[in-house]
């Protein structure tokens, strides 16, 4: 024991340095461990935050998609209602067509169809319009008649209608036949144009779909 004490007393500076270095390393190691723990916790918190943000963005995107789908459904319902009301509006139909089993354009309607180059318009856009009618899955000739008018009304924002819109914008007041000898002024709008186009479009579609019930 005396030998050990004597050795320590003789070499205390070296042991002091070793002790200081050891304590310093221990303190540094502890601090590094604490820093690493904090870093890991912050990293985990950051990952959780990103997951929450991602989840919130997913929910928001889903909600916006749902709102968009609902708005599209509402827009289609409005167009359907508008189409049905137009077909039920007897004055509107009598001015441009007559019930001839089935309904057909009268002289006024044929005049407008010619003025707007309607047959050319229908032939040029036949594939597009037929595809849209297909989406309505018509089963009878009346379904096709209603679907044709609906398809035209619901796609008026398509660029294929631009020339027709320009025609309506510049069209003067028409003098329409009213009865045997009478005439009356009539201002065209796009509803009139779509109705005039719908009857020949109906006939074109039925001619290529013999499975559709007509009798």
Secondary structure, 3 states (H helix, E strand, C coil): CHHHHHHHHHCHHHHHHHHHHHHHHHHHHHHHHHHHHHHHHHHHHHHHHHHHHHHHHHHHHHHHHHHHHHHHHHHHHHHHHHHHHHHHCHHHHHHHEECCCCCEECHHHHHHHHHCCHHHHHHHCHHHHHHHHHHHCCCEHHHHHHHHHHHHHHCCCCHHHHHHHHHHHHCCCEEEEECCCEEEEECCCHHHHHHHHHHHHHHHHHHCCCCCECC
